[in-house]
């Protein structure tokens, strides 16, 4: 009887220890250092970069057309929120002709940690009640067609 009790205790102890094992995960691009180092500014273009590194994680939407390759390793215990352990971000900048002009590598130092502040956003200034929100603009809005400089509105008159 005591042997089965000891086995059960060891089994429960092993399960408890397994529950505290850190979980590791990888997200995004899988970095191959040799392939990344083979891309050279002034030599490669968009097509050769895509053939070498594959499609980017995302591309910039405004301004210069930059490509970003992002890889992140996270770690957490049990049901805790995952925390970044390591991150590599490759930024490839292209000129108008589509040639690589620069390659920038950044790490975990560029990751911003945001923590929301409760149910409302803190702001500077006076706190207003519901009646001030509902009726606070009465009398502050100008008449229809009036301009801010007080000259009237509508069509220009000589």
N, C-alpha and C positions, 0 to 999 in steps of 0.2 A: 504494500500500500504506500509506503513512504517513497519507494522508487518511482512510482507513477506520479506522485505529488512533486517530487524533485524534477522529473522530466517536464511536467506542466509548468513549473516555476521557471525552468530554464527556457522553455518555449516562449512563455510570456515575456520574459526578460529580453530575449532575442527580438521579439516583435516590437517591443518598446524602443529598443536601441535602433532598429531599422527605421522607425518612424522619425527619428531625429537625424537621419542621414540627409546631408544637403543635396538638393536637387539642382542640377546644372542644365542649362539650355543654351542653344546657339540660335540666333535669329539673323536672317539676312544673308548677305553675300559670303561665300566661303573664300577666304583670301588665299591665293597661291602666290607666294612672294616672288617666285621666278617669273610668272606671267605678268605681275604688276610691274616688276622692274624692267620687263622687256618693252613696255610702252614708253616712248621717248618724245618729249616736246620737239616740235619742228620736223619730226619724221613721220609720226602716225597721224591718221585722220579718223573721223567718226567710224567709217566702215572697218578699218583695221582694228580699232579699239573694240568694237562690238564683236569682231571675229576672235580677238584674243581674250577679252574679259567677259564677254556676254553682254546682255542688256543691262543697263544701269538699274539700281534700286529705284531711283527717281531722277527726273531731269528738271532743271529750273524752268519756271513758267514765264518769267519776266526778265527783260534785259538780256544779258549774254546767255547763250545756251550752254549751261554747265551740266555735267553729268556727275551723279553722286553714287558711290558704291558704299553701302553701310553694312558693317558686321558687328554684332553685339553678343557678348556672352553674359548670361545672368546666372544668379545663384540665389537660392532661398531655402529656408527650412520649413518643412511641413506645409502649413497653409498660409504662411506669411507672403507678403507682396514681394515679387522678385526684384532684386537690386542689381544694377549693372556691375559686372566684375571687370570687364574689359570692352573696349569699343575701338574700332578702326573706321574712319571715314576717309574715303578717297574722293577728292574733288578734281575733276578734269575740266579744264577751261578750253574752249575752242574759239578760233577766230571766225570771221565771216565766211571764209572759204571752207571751214570744217576741219582745219588742222589743229592739233593739240598745241596749245601755247604754254600751259603750265599744269603741274600735278601737285596738289596739296594734300598732305596726310595729317590728320588730326586724331586725337585719341579721346580718352574719357574726360579730359580736362574741359572739353567743349560741351559736355552734357549739363543741361540746366535742370535743377531739381525744383519743382513747383509744388507747393502745398496749399491747397485751397483754404480759405479762411471762413469756415462755417457756412451758413445759409445765405449770407448777403455779402456783397462786395464793400469793403470799407472805402469811404470817400471823405474828402475834406469838405468843410462847409457845414451849413445848418441842417439839422434834422427836421424834416417836414412831416406833418401829420396827414391823415387822409383828406381832411377838408382843405388844407392848403394845396394838396395835389389836385383835387377836383376843381376848386374855385380860385386858385392862385393866379391864373392867367387872365381873369376878367379885368378888363380895363387896360391891360398892358399891350394888347395887340392893336396895331394901328388900324385905321379905317381902310376899307377896301380901296385899292388903287393909290393909296398915299405912299409917297416915297420917304425914305429916311431923312432926306435933306429938307423936307417940308415944302417942296415946290409943287406938290400935287402929283398926279400920276397920269396914267393913260398915255395918250399920244403926245409927242413933242409939239408944243405950241410956240409960235414965234414971239 
